[in-house]
């Protein structure tokens, strides 16, 4: 089924409901079966439920008009939730790893058939959710799709481990698998926190080359220099730039033409909002920025 424009909200709602339902089933089954791998994978699912909720929230927020008091709306709520989410998941991953090493020293019986059954259900749920999200152009939905693909791989690992336990009765594979899942959670959480802190500190958005942006702006006909540039992300899907532009003309029509061309080039770098201040000659801040340029981050 091809993904149609406007299907984002419905697809994400289905994904949230199914993923949350399976999260509960997996956590309960993990406790009942004694499988640390299932409990660890439930933690992985918890992260993805929050990621799906953030994506759904971003789609809903994008449809709301700004107000006089909240000119950017609630876009930064996504960043705050991501910060809390990443921190909690690091704690969860550490707990799972600690328990896994304890079980390596003192093995615990694992109900392989229940573990396998839950793994198969999880694989079916994740495949269906991935199918619903596949093909979307929205960046948030695409990131949610990648999270679900990761869950699908985890479900495959759980099924393989359960089959191994059922055949060999060697439960050591369960804590080993749980360590692997915890490391995946840890890597994803650290990456999430790094990106979140970068947004909060207003670093240049990930994936955008600052020098290339400056070169693209300065190569516009009529632009002599660009300085006092600030490029940051409001949230994961809104990038903003403000800059001073030294133009070789004072004709309003020509300046508007230059502005339109600069904004068009910035959109190629996924910069949706830009504030450009035009000058006839560089302002005092320009000399200061030239002195500090090249001293490193």
CORBELLIN-V397946 format. One record per pair of residues at least 12 apart in sequence whose ideal C-beta (glycine too) atoms are under 6 Angstrom apart, sorted by sequence separation. I is the first residue (numbers start at 0). GAP is how many residues later the second one is. D is the distance in whole Angstrom. If there is no record, write none. Layout:
i=I gap=GAP d=D
i=I gap=GAP d=D
//
This chain:
i=25 gap=12 d=5
i=29 gap=12 d=6
i=60 gap=12 d=6
i=132 gap=12 d=4
i=160 gap=12 d=5
i=213 gap=12 d=6
i=229 gap=12 d=5
i=60 gap=13 d=6
i=228 gap=14 d=4
i=26 gap=15 d=4
i=25 gap=16 d=4
i=160 gap=16 d=5
i=227 gap=16 d=4
i=225 gap=17 d=5
i=226 gap=17 d=5
i=258 gap=17 d=6
i=129 gap=18 d=5
i=22 gap=19 d=6
i=128 gap=19 d=5
i=129 gap=19 d=6
i=225 gap=19 d=6
i=156 gap=20 d=6
i=224 gap=21 d=4
i=22 gap=22 d=4
i=125 gap=22 d=6
i=222 gap=22 d=6
i=223 gap=22 d=5
i=254 gap=23 d=5
i=53 gap=24 d=5
i=223 gap=24 d=5
i=125 gap=25 d=5
i=221 gap=25 d=6
i=22 gap=26 d=6
i=125 gap=26 d=4
i=221 gap=26 d=6
i=153 gap=27 d=6
i=203 gap=27 d=5
i=221 gap=27 d=6
i=204 gap=28 d=4
i=19 gap=29 d=5
i=125 gap=29 d=6
i=18 gap=30 d=5
i=201 gap=30 d=4
i=240 gap=30 d=5
i=238 gap=31 d=6
i=244 gap=31 d=5
i=246 gap=31 d=5
i=122 gap=32 d=4
i=238 gap=32 d=5
i=121 gap=33 d=4
i=239 gap=33 d=5
i=240 gap=33 d=5
i=241 gap=33 d=4
i=242 gap=33 d=6
i=243 gap=33 d=5
i=244 gap=33 d=5
i=245 gap=33 d=5
i=198 gap=34 d=5
i=204 gap=34 d=5
i=237 gap=34 d=6
i=49 gap=35 d=5
i=243 gap=35 d=6
i=15 gap=36 d=5
i=118 gap=36 d=6
i=221 gap=36 d=5
i=245 gap=36 d=6
i=14 gap=37 d=5
i=219 gap=38 d=6
i=118 gap=39 d=4
i=119 gap=39 d=6
i=118 gap=40 d=4
i=219 gap=41 d=5
i=46 gap=42 d=5
i=219 gap=42 d=6
i=11 gap=43 d=6
i=115 gap=43 d=6
i=118 gap=43 d=6
i=11 gap=44 d=4
i=216 gap=45 d=5
i=115 gap=46 d=3
i=114 gap=47 d=4
i=42 gap=49 d=5
i=215 gap=49 d=5
i=8 gap=50 d=5
i=111 gap=50 d=5
i=7 gap=51 d=5
i=111 gap=53 d=4
i=111 gap=54 d=4
i=109 gap=55 d=6
i=39 gap=56 d=4
i=212 gap=56 d=5
i=227 gap=57 d=5
i=226 gap=59 d=4
i=109 gap=61 d=5
i=207 gap=61 d=5
i=226 gap=62 d=6
i=35 gap=63 d=6
i=35 gap=64 d=6
i=106 gap=64 d=5
i=109 gap=64 d=5
i=103 gap=71 d=5
i=102 gap=72 d=4
i=33 gap=74 d=5
i=33 gap=75 d=6
i=34 gap=75 d=5
i=99 gap=75 d=4
i=33 gap=76 d=5
i=32 gap=78 d=4
i=99 gap=78 d=5
i=99 gap=79 d=5
i=34 gap=80 d=5
i=32 gap=81 d=4
i=32 gap=82 d=5
i=57 gap=82 d=5
i=95 gap=82 d=6
i=96 gap=82 d=6
i=28 gap=85 d=6
i=54 gap=85 d=4
i=96 gap=85 d=5
i=95 gap=86 d=4
i=28 gap=89 d=4
i=54 gap=89 d=4
i=92 gap=89 d=4
i=25 gap=92 d=6
i=51 gap=92 d=5
i=92 gap=92 d=4
i=50 gap=93 d=6
i=92 gap=93 d=4
i=50 gap=96 d=5
i=88 gap=96 d=6
i=139 gap=97 d=6
i=138 gap=98 d=5
i=47 gap=99 d=4
i=89 gap=99 d=5
i=21 gap=100 d=6
i=88 gap=100 d=4
i=21 gap=103 d=5
i=47 gap=103 d=6
i=85 gap=103 d=5
i=85 gap=106 d=4
i=17 gap=107 d=5
i=85 gap=107 d=4
i=43 gap=110 d=6
i=81 gap=110 d=6
i=17 gap=111 d=6
i=40 gap=113 d=5
i=82 gap=113 d=5
i=14 gap=114 d=5
i=81 gap=114 d=5
i=40 gap=117 d=6
i=78 gap=117 d=6
i=13 gap=118 d=6
i=78 gap=120 d=5
i=10 gap=121 d=5
i=36 gap=121 d=6
i=10 gap=122 d=6
i=36 gap=124 d=6
i=7 gap=130 d=5
i=2 gap=132 d=3
i=2 gap=133 d=5
i=7 gap=133 d=5
i=36 gap=137 d=5
i=43 gap=137 d=6
i=35 gap=138 d=6
i=39 gap=138 d=4
i=34 gap=139 d=6
i=35 gap=139 d=6
i=36 gap=140 d=4
i=40 gap=140 d=5
i=36 gap=141 d=4
i=39 gap=141 d=4
i=43 gap=141 d=5
i=35 gap=142 d=4
i=39 gap=142 d=5
i=42 gap=142 d=6
i=78 gap=156 d=6
i=77 gap=157 d=5
i=74 gap=159 d=5
i=74 gap=160 d=4
//
